[in-house]
Amino acid sequence: MTALDRHYRVLRKPVVTEKSSGDMAERNAYHFRVPVDANKVEIRQAVEALFEVKVESVNTLHVRGKTRRRGYVAGKKPDWKKAMVKLADGQSIDVI
């Protein structure tokens, strides 16, 4: 696997919600869904390589999957990891 392949595997997809849209406008921060084993250094390198921007900071958090029921059967959605990437002033990404 080349470095470029790993960059594409690290950034799975953008998380576009009302809260993340507010962060895009106010703080110049973008939210991405990333693998659970990805660290901040890998996320920073992936964003800088794929979008050619300067990353100021990376914050990560684990999102626990919700439990769901269908009749008697109980299940659980998988846990996932979210990365909030703040870019340097004057830079932006088109994620939509």
N, C-alpha and C positions, 0 to 999 in steps of 0.2 A: 504494500500500500504506500503510495507516495504521500508527500506532505499535503498536496492539494486535495487528495481524496480524504485525508483525515480532517482537513478544514471543513469540507462539505458535510462530513459525518458529525462534527461537533455542533454546528448550527443546524438543527433539524428544521425548525420553522419559527417564524416570528409569532409572538403572542400579541394579538391586537384586540384590546378591550378598551372600555372607556377610561379606566385608570391608566393603562399604558399609553393611550393617546394623549392624555393630559401630561404625562411625563415627557412625551416626545416634544410637545409644544413648550412646556415650562423649563424643563431641566436638560433638554437635548439628550434624553436617555431612551434607549430602545430595549425591549424585552424579547428574549429568545428562549425557546425550549431546547435544552441541551441534554446529552446523556448523563446519567447519574454519576458516572465515573469521571466526567470531564472536570478539570480544575480551572482556576481563574487564568492561569498563564496560557493554557491551550485556547480558552475562549478569546482572550485578548489577541493572540496571534491569528486566530481564524478570522476575526472581524477585521483586523488590520490588513490581512492578506486578501480577503475576498472583496471588501468594499473600498480599500485603499483610503482609509481614514486614520486619524490619530485617536486612540482610545485613552481617555483620562482615568477611568476607574471601572472596575467590574465587581458587582455584588451578586452573590448566588444564594439561592434558598431551595430547600427541598419541599415539594408540595406533596402532601399525603393524599393518596387516592381515596375517594369516597366509597362508602359501602352502599350497595344497591340491593334491592330485593325484587324478586319476581315471584309472587305467590309464596311458596314455602322455600324457595331456593334463594339463598343469600350469596352475594358475590362482592367482589371488591375491584374497583378500578385500579390500575397500576399507579405506583408512586412515580413522580417525575421531578426534574430539576429545572428551575428557571434562572436565567442569567439576565441581570439588568446592566446594560453597558452604557456608560456615560461617555459621550464624545467630547472632544475639545471644541472650544468656541468657534463658530463659523463653519462647522462641518455637519453634514447630514447624510442620511441613508434613505433611499426610497424602498420601503419594505412592503408597501401595499400593492 
